[in-house]
Amino acid sequence: MYRLKTASGSFFSSKDGFFSSFVLPGTTRPTNFEGKFNETSEEFNTAAAVLIYTEAADLTGLYNLQAGSTVQRKKINLKLANDFKKECQIMANLTPNISTDSAVTGGGAWS
């Protein structure tokens, strides 16, 4: 059984896409995820995002948003997976809140 790891970071969303950046424990270099929602989403940002993952080596290449991914008034919950069934999750509380809740689809890439 794998032990889940966490990293703190930031998340920014605009009409053109989203960008998140995390510094994994034991490293000094940021690990970034840049993507797009297929749906229109409000612009928002937070400096208090959390990444939940299994292994740092898995955070590479293309990932797609999975069923259950949401951008809600008070929080985001993005469930990501790649073609090799590697999964991770980005979560954050939003302050200030946004005005709508929505399920989201899309994807992006780790760099």
Buried (B, 14 or more C-beta within 10 A) or exposed (E): EEEEBEBBBBBBBEEEBBBBBBBBEEEEEBBBBBBBBEEEBBEBBBEEBBBBBBEBEBBEEEBBBBEEBBBBEEBBBBBBBBEEEBBBBBBBEBEEEBEEEBEBEBBBEBE
